[in-house]
């Protein structure tokens, strides 16, 4: 017998937060506001996504570790956020967290019968997210009501089975988190070298003061000058140049092939969108794929391994690096490095220009947009091919290890999806209940 179907409203109450005023969003506060920006499409909590809030708030809108939030609205084109769940982590950068009016808090009514963590995992399943988002009409709701989610019917196994499911998924989530932590540490290490060499100019400053650059061999030290010159971007090392993005490689603005031609869509070439960039800075997969036919219909849109991509509309300033051949939609500009631009150096160079990208996008306006021409004309500092290659020698092994951990995480995500998607299958039911007993 399959799991019994129950009405969510019999087991949970859903309460929306308030539309707290933007005038109270500040640079620093001990109160953090959790909203739609904290929601990873498909489920999960986006780290460091909270907004510092300094205004008044209602105590009932405070959330604690382990509480579950549901996305009650959506800002993505494909509706991938609506109905997604997140669980408040054990620790954040804030003493107090409150939640906004674009999300709902799930409050258990019968926790001994319906585990809150099981609810969180259940709505990481696309089938249930789409059901609550689209209903029976096929038209995107774009805003989820308390009554709407309460009327949803979902599978409910015995509590022991729910706990077994939670344990399995938790183990997978923990390993994914460990992989992400390793990747972040490796990226931070490469970034620290880049910042020292190309932003803070530590080796140049050392040589200017008659000192030997710290921790650097003689051959590498020779690649740095010992003085500065004036430029339109301020003082830069002598012999270095200010160049436009377009001189670093081929600029490609993405494009979406016809969605009416089903033959254009399949599982061959990752089709990267902003939600994909939000989930991972290092691309090995995407939510949607083009068939070879669809990708070949716009051959000039192919992005090879080592391409750096930047979101230039809606969420400007997201930067990603591709470990696979891919294509993107029109909200993303990409740079395919030329022969004189090491791809590892290019990624960290472009990533260091996030502030410039955001400011040129007119961020804060309703329609933030940085077109191809504007993107191409952005300026940055270029040292020398030899120095860039020296940095690439350091960064390449780190990026290689990041690729390994990212691919390992992808396999774990696929395993998690298989388990969650099989929640209502009789075969999986028997296997999990056997484990639980």
NULUMGU-96672 format. One record per residue (C-alpha): residue number from 1; x, y, z; residue in three letters. Coordinates in nm, 2 decimals, m for minus. Example, Ala and Ser with C-alpha at 12.3 -4.5 7.8 and 13.67 -1.06 7.14 Angstrom:
<sites>
1:1.23:m0.45:0.78:ala
2:1.37:m0.11:0.71:ser
</sites>
This chain:
<sites>
1:0.00:0.00:0.00:unk
2:0.14:0.35:m0.09:unk
3:0.18:0.63:0.16:unk
4:m0.15:0.78:0.26:unk
5:m0.24:1.12:0.11:unk
6:m0.31:1.40:0.36:unk
7:m0.41:1.76:0.34:unk
8:m0.12:1.99:0.45:unk
9:m0.36:2.23:0.63:unk
10:m0.45:1.96:0.87:unk
11:m0.09:1.94:0.99:unk
12:0.06:2.29:0.94:unk
13:m0.03:2.65:0.97:unk
14:0.14:2.89:0.73:unk
15:0.20:3.25:0.82:unk
16:0.33:3.53:0.60:unk
17:0.57:3.79:0.72:unk
18:0.54:4.16:0.66:unk
19:0.67:4.38:0.38:unk
20:0.93:4.55:0.60:unk
21:1.02:4.90:0.46:unk
22:1.34:4.94:0.26:unk
23:1.43:5.25:0.45:unk
24:1.53:5.03:0.74:unk
25:1.77:4.82:0.54:unk
26:2.12:4.92:0.66:unk
27:2.48:4.82:0.62:unk
28:2.51:4.67:0.97:unk
29:2.27:4.55:1.23:unk
30:2.22:4.26:1.47:unk
31:1.88:4.18:1.30:unk
32:1.88:4.01:0.97:unk
33:1.58:3.99:0.72:unk
34:1.52:3.66:0.55:unk
35:1.32:3.68:0.23:unk
36:1.29:3.56:m0.13:unk
37:1.66:3.64:m0.19:unk
38:1.76:3.37:0.07:unk
39:1.58:3.10:m0.12:unk
40:1.78:2.87:m0.35:unk
41:1.56:2.77:m0.65:unk
42:1.44:2.42:m0.58:unk
43:1.51:2.43:m0.21:unk
44:1.78:2.53:0.03:unk
45:1.92:2.83:0.21:unk
46:2.15:3.08:0.04:unk
47:2.43:3.17:0.27:unk
48:2.50:3.53:0.36:unk
49:2.18:3.64:0.18:unk
50:2.01:3.81:0.47:unk
51:1.97:4.19:0.47:unk
52:2.06:4.39:0.77:unk
53:1.75:4.55:0.92:unk
54:1.72:4.83:1.18:unk
55:1.35:4.90:1.21:unk
56:1.07:4.77:1.42:unk
57:0.94:4.42:1.38:unk
58:0.69:4.19:1.53:unk
59:0.81:3.91:1.77:unk
60:0.60:3.66:1.58:unk
61:0.81:3.71:1.27:unk
62:1.13:3.59:1.44:unk
63:1.26:3.26:1.31:unk
64:1.51:3.03:1.47:unk
65:1.74:2.75:1.37:unk
66:1.54:2.46:1.22:unk
67:1.24:2.67:1.12:unk
68:1.12:2.61:0.77:unk
69:1.03:2.89:0.53:unk
70:0.83:2.86:0.20:unk
71:0.87:3.09:m0.10:unk
72:0.53:3.26:m0.14:unk
73:0.63:3.46:m0.46:unk
74:0.87:3.43:m0.74:unk
75:1.11:3.66:m0.93:unk
76:1.25:3.41:m1.18:unk
77:1.14:3.36:m1.54:unk
78:1.09:2.99:m1.50:unk
79:0.91:2.99:m1.17:unk
80:1.18:2.78:m1.00:unk
81:1.15:2.95:m0.67:unk
82:0.78:2.95:m0.59:unk
83:0.69:2.68:m0.34:unk
84:1.06:2.60:m0.26:unk
85:1.15:2.55:0.10:unk
86:1.45:2.65:0.31:unk
87:1.55:2.56:0.66:unk
88:1.70:2.83:0.89:unk
89:2.07:2.72:0.96:unk
90:2.22:2.68:1.30:unk
91:2.42:3.00:1.28:unk
92:2.42:3.32:1.07:unk
93:2.58:3.66:1.10:unk
94:2.29:3.79:1.30:unk
95:2.16:3.76:1.66:unk
96:1.80:3.77:1.54:unk
97:1.64:3.67:1.21:unk
98:1.30:3.79:1.09:unk
99:1.11:3.69:0.77:unk
100:0.95:3.91:0.51:unk
101:0.62:3.92:0.34:unk
102:0.73:3.73:0.03:unk
103:0.77:3.41:0.23:unk
104:0.57:3.20:0.47:unk
105:0.67:3.02:0.79:unk
106:0.55:2.66:0.83:unk
107:0.42:2.61:1.18:unk
108:0.36:2.24:1.27:unk
109:0.03:2.15:1.43:unk
110:0.10:1.78:1.48:unk
111:0.48:1.74:1.49:unk
112:0.45:1.38:1.63:unk
113:0.27:1.28:1.31:unk
114:0.42:1.51:1.04:unk
115:0.79:1.60:1.08:unk
116:0.88:1.96:0.99:unk
117:1.21:1.84:0.83:unk
118:1.01:1.59:0.62:unk
119:0.79:1.87:0.50:unk
120:1.11:2.07:0.41:unk
121:1.24:1.77:0.21:unk
122:0.91:1.70:0.05:unk
123:0.89:2.04:m0.11:unk
124:1.24:2.01:m0.25:unk
125:1.07:1.76:m0.49:unk
126:0.98:1.94:m0.82:unk
127:0.65:1.75:m0.85:unk
128:0.51:1.92:m0.54:unk
129:0.66:2.26:m0.60:unk
130:0.50:2.26:m0.95:unk
131:0.17:2.14:m0.82:unk
132:0.14:2.42:m0.56:unk
133:0.28:2.68:m0.81:unk
134:0.07:2.59:m1.11:unk
135:m0.23:2.41:m0.97:unk
136:m0.45:2.24:m1.22:unk
137:m0.45:2.53:m1.47:unk
138:m0.09:2.52:m1.59:unk
139:m0.08:2.90:m1.53:unk
140:0.19:3.03:m1.29:unk
141:0.03:3.17:m0.98:unk
142:0.34:3.38:m0.90:unk
143:0.20:3.44:m0.55:unk
144:0.12:3.15:m0.31:unk
145:m0.16:3.20:m0.06:unk
146:m0.19:3.03:0.28:unk
147:m0.51:2.87:0.17:unk
148:m0.36:2.75:m0.15:unk
149:m0.08:2.55:0.01:unk
150:m0.31:2.43:0.29:unk
151:m0.52:2.25:0.03:unk
152:m0.23:2.05:m0.11:unk
153:m0.24:1.67:m0.08:unk
154:0.09:1.51:m0.01:unk
155:0.22:1.16:0.08:unk
156:0.26:1.10:0.45:unk
157:0.45:0.78:0.57:unk
158:0.47:0.67:0.93:unk
159:0.69:0.90:1.15:unk
160:0.97:0.64:1.17:unk
161:0.98:0.63:0.79:unk
162:0.99:1.01:0.78:unk
163:1.28:1.02:1.02:unk
164:1.47:0.76:0.81:unk
165:1.42:0.97:0.50:unk
166:1.54:1.28:0.69:unk
167:1.85:1.09:0.81:unk
168:1.94:0.98:0.46:unk
169:1.89:1.32:0.31:unk
170:2.07:1.49:0.59:unk
171:2.38:1.28:0.54:unk
172:2.38:1.37:0.17:unk
173:2.33:1.74:0.25:unk
174:2.62:1.73:0.49:unk
175:2.86:1.58:0.24:unk
176:2.75:1.84:m0.02:unk
177:2.81:2.11:0.24:unk
178:3.16:1.97:0.31:unk
179:3.24:1.98:m0.06:unk
180:3.12:2.33:m0.09:unk
181:3.33:2.43:0.21:unk
182:3.64:2.28:0.05:unk
183:3.57:2.46:m0.27:unk
184:3.52:2.79:m0.10:unk
185:3.85:2.75:0.09:unk
186:4.03:2.67:m0.23:unk
187:3.87:2.97:m0.41:unk
188:3.95:3.20:m0.12:unk
189:4.32:3.09:m0.13:unk
190:4.35:3.17:m0.50:unk
191:4.16:3.50:m0.44:unk
192:4.41:3.60:m0.17:unk
193:4.70:3.55:m0.41:unk
194:4.52:3.74:m0.68:unk
195:4.43:4.03:m0.45:unk
196:4.79:4.05:m0.32:unk
197:4.94:4.06:m0.67:unk
198:4.68:4.25:m0.88:unk
199:4.48:4.46:m0.64:unk
200:4.69:4.55:m0.34:unk
201:5.01:4.53:m0.55:unk
202:5.21:4.39:m0.25:unk
203:5.51:4.27:m0.45:unk
204:5.54:4.61:m0.62:unk
205:5.52:4.79:m0.29:unk
206:5.78:4.57:m0.14:unk
207:6.02:4.63:m0.43:unk
208:5.95:5.00:m0.42:unk
209:6.07:4.99:m0.06:unk
210:6.38:4.80:m0.14:unk
211:6.24:4.47:0.01:unk
212:6.20:4.13:m0.14:unk
213:5.84:4.03:m0.20:unk
214:5.73:3.80:0.08:unk
215:5.71:3.43:0.00:unk
216:5.81:3.47:m0.36:unk
217:6.09:3.31:m0.56:unk
218:6.33:3.53:m0.75:unk
219:6.20:3.44:m1.10:unk
220:5.84:3.55:m1.01:unk
221:5.96:3.86:m0.83:unk
222:6.13:3.98:m1.15:unk
223:5.80:3.99:m1.32:unk
224:5.68:4.28:m1.10:unk
225:5.79:4.64:m1.14:unk
226:5.92:4.85:m0.85:unk
227:5.72:5.18:m0.91:unk
228:5.38:5.32:m1.00:unk
229:5.24:5.55:m1.26:unk
230:4.92:5.75:m1.29:unk
231:4.62:5.61:m1.49:unk
232:4.25:5.67:m1.53:unk
233:4.19:5.40:m1.27:unk
234:4.44:5.55:m1.02:unk
235:4.80:5.46:m0.95:unk
236:4.90:5.13:m1.12:unk
237:5.23:4.94:m1.14:unk
238:5.47:5.08:m1.41:unk
239:5.43:4.90:m1.74:unk
240:5.08:4.77:m1.66:unk
241:4.79:4.90:m1.88:unk
242:4.42:4.99:m1.85:unk
243:4.23:4.78:m2.10:unk
244:3.87:4.72:m2.19:unk
245:3.69:4.38:m2.13:unk
246:3.66:4.33:m2.50:unk
247:4.04:4.31:m2.54:unk
248:4.05:4.01:m2.30:unk
249:3.85:3.78:m2.52:unk
250:3.54:3.73:m2.73:unk
251:3.23:3.88:m2.57:unk
252:2.91:3.66:m2.61:unk
253:2.57:3.77:m2.50:unk
254:2.35:3.46:m2.45:unk
255:2.03:3.38:m2.65:unk
256:1.74:3.15:m2.60:unk
257:1.64:2.93:m2.89:unk
258:1.27:2.88:m2.96:unk
259:1.09:2.72:m2.67:unk
260:0.81:2.62:m2.91:unk
261:1.05:2.38:m3.09:unk
262:1.06:2.08:m2.86:unk
263:1.34:1.93:m3.06:unk
264:1.57:2.21:m2.95:unk
265:1.55:2.10:m2.58:unk
266:1.70:1.79:m2.43:unk
267:2.00:1.68:m2.23:unk
268:2.31:1.75:m2.43:unk
269:2.43:2.11:m2.36:unk
270:2.37:2.29:m2.03:unk
271:2.17:2.61:m2.08:unk
272:2.28:2.84:m1.80:unk
273:2.05:3.10:m1.65:unk
274:2.08:3.33:m1.35:unk
275:1.92:3.08:m1.10:unk
276:2.20:2.83:m1.21:unk
277:2.46:3.10:m1.14:unk
278:2.30:3.16:m0.80:unk
279:2.32:2.80:m0.71:unk
280:2.69:2.75:m0.81:unk
281:2.97:2.98:m0.93:unk
282:3.13:2.68:m1.11:unk
283:2.92:2.54:m1.39:unk
284:2.90:2.17:m1.46:unk
285:2.53:2.14:m1.51:unk
286:2.21:2.35:m1.54:unk
287:1.84:2.32:m1.46:unk
288:1.76:2.31:m1.83:unk
289:1.95:2.16:m2.13:unk
290:1.95:2.22:m2.50:unk
291:1.96:1.92:m2.74:unk
292:2.25:1.92:m2.98:unk
293:2.01:2.03:m3.25:unk
294:1.90:2.33:m3.04:unk
295:2.26:2.42:m2.95:unk
296:2.38:2.39:m3.31:unk
297:2.10:2.62:m3.42:unk
298:2.30:2.90:m3.26:unk
299:2.66:2.78:m3.30:unk
300:2.80:3.13:m3.22:unk
301:2.65:3.09:m2.87:unk
302:2.88:2.80:m2.77:unk
303:3.09:2.87:m2.46:unk
304:3.39:2.65:m2.42:unk
305:3.54:2.52:m2.09:unk
306:3.72:2.81:m1.91:unk
307:3.46:3.08:m2.01:unk
308:3.38:3.34:m1.75:unk
309:3.01:3.45:m1.74:unk
310:2.85:3.75:m1.58:unk
311:2.48:3.82:m1.51:unk
312:2.40:4.17:m1.64:unk
313:2.03:4.20:m1.57:unk
314:1.79:4.13:m1.28:unk
315:2.08:4.02:m1.05:unk
316:2.38:4.20:m1.20:unk
317:2.73:4.10:m1.09:unk
318:2.70:3.72:m1.05:unk
319:3.02:3.57:m1.19:unk
320:3.07:3.20:m1.28:unk
321:3.34:2.98:m1.44:unk
322:3.25:2.69:m1.67:unk
323:3.39:2.34:m1.64:unk
324:3.18:2.23:m1.94:unk
325:3.08:2.35:m2.28:unk
326:2.76:2.54:m2.24:unk
327:2.53:2.82:m2.36:unk
328:2.34:3.09:m2.17:unk
329:2.03:3.30:m2.20:unk
330:2.03:3.67:m2.29:unk
331:2.06:3.79:m1.93:unk
332:2.42:3.68:m1.92:unk
333:2.74:3.82:m2.09:unk
334:3.04:3.59:m2.12:unk
335:3.41:3.63:m2.21:unk
336:3.58:3.35:m2.40:unk
337:3.95:3.42:m2.32:unk
338:4.19:3.49:m2.61:unk
339:4.53:3.33:m2.64:unk
340:4.69:3.60:m2.44:unk
341:4.45:3.58:m2.15:unk
342:4.49:3.28:m1.92:unk
343:4.14:3.16:m1.83:unk
344:4.22:3.13:m1.46:unk
345:4.35:3.48:m1.43:unk
346:4.05:3.61:m1.63:unk
347:3.79:3.46:m1.39:unk
348:3.95:3.63:m1.08:unk
349:4.00:3.95:m1.27:unk
350:3.64:3.98:m1.38:unk
351:3.53:3.87:m1.03:unk
352:3.73:4.15:m0.88:unk
353:3.52:4.40:m1.09:unk
354:3.18:4.31:m0.94:unk
355:3.14:4.66:m0.79:unk
356:3.20:4.82:m1.13:unk
357:2.96:4.58:m1.30:unk
358:2.69:4.65:m1.05:unk
359:2.74:5.03:m1.07:unk
360:2.73:5.03:m1.45:unk
361:2.42:4.81:m1.44:unk
362:2.23:5.09:m1.27:unk
363:2.15:4.86:m0.98:unk
364:1.87:4.99:m0.77:unk
365:1.66:5.08:m1.07:unk
366:1.36:4.88:m1.17:unk
367:1.53:4.74:m1.49:unk
368:1.90:4.69:m1.41:unk
369:2.07:4.61:m1.74:unk
370:2.42:4.60:m1.87:unk
371:2.41:4.54:m2.25:unk
372:2.69:4.39:m2.45:unk
373:2.83:4.72:m2.56:unk
374:2.84:4.86:m2.21:unk
375:2.99:4.54:m2.08:unk
376:3.26:4.53:m2.34:unk
377:3.37:4.88:m2.26:unk
378:3.42:4.82:m1.89:unk
379:3.79:4.88:m1.80:unk
380:4.03:4.68:m1.59:unk
381:4.41:4.65:m1.53:unk
382:4.63:4.42:m1.74:unk
383:4.97:4.33:m1.62:unk
384:5.16:4.10:m1.86:unk
385:5.10:3.77:m2.02:unk
386:5.40:3.62:m1.83:unk
387:5.27:3.73:m1.49:unk
388:4.92:3.62:m1.56:unk
389:5.05:3.28:m1.66:unk
390:5.25:3.26:m1.34:unk
391:4.93:3.32:m1.15:unk
392:4.75:3.06:m1.36:unk
393:5.01:2.80:m1.25:unk
394:4.91:2.86:m0.89:unk
395:4.53:2.88:m0.95:unk
396:4.49:2.60:m1.20:unk
397:4.54:2.31:m0.94:unk
398:4.29:2.48:m0.71:unk
399:4.03:2.52:m0.98:unk
400:4.09:2.15:m1.08:unk
401:4.02:2.04:m0.73:unk
402:3.71:2.26:m0.72:unk
403:3.59:2.09:m1.03:unk
404:3.64:1.75:m0.87:unk
405:3.44:1.84:m0.56:unk
406:3.17:2.02:m0.77:unk
407:3.12:1.71:m0.98:unk
408:3.11:1.49:m0.66:unk
409:2.84:1.72:m0.52:unk
410:2.65:1.70:m0.85:unk
411:2.63:1.32:m0.82:unk
412:2.51:1.35:m0.46:unk
413:2.25:1.60:m0.57:unk
414:2.13:1.35:m0.83:unk
415:2.12:1.08:m0.57:unk
416:1.92:1.31:m0.34:unk
417:1.68:1.39:m0.62:unk
418:1.63:1.02:m0.70:unk
419:1.55:0.95:m0.34:unk
420:1.31:1.25:m0.30:unk
421:1.14:1.19:m0.63:unk
422:1.08:0.83:m0.53:unk
423:0.90:0.92:m0.21:unk
424:0.57:0.79:m0.34:unk
425:0.71:0.48:m0.51:unk
426:0.61:0.15:m0.36:unk
427:0.96:0.01:m0.40:unk
428:1.13:0.29:m0.22:unk
429:0.86:0.28:0.05:unk
430:0.94:m0.08:0.13:unk
431:1.32:m0.02:0.13:unk
432:1.29:0.28:0.37:unk
433:1.04:0.11:0.60:unk
434:1.28:m0.19:0.62:unk
435:1.56:0.05:0.72:unk
436:1.34:0.22:0.97:unk
437:1.25:m0.11:1.14:unk
</sites>
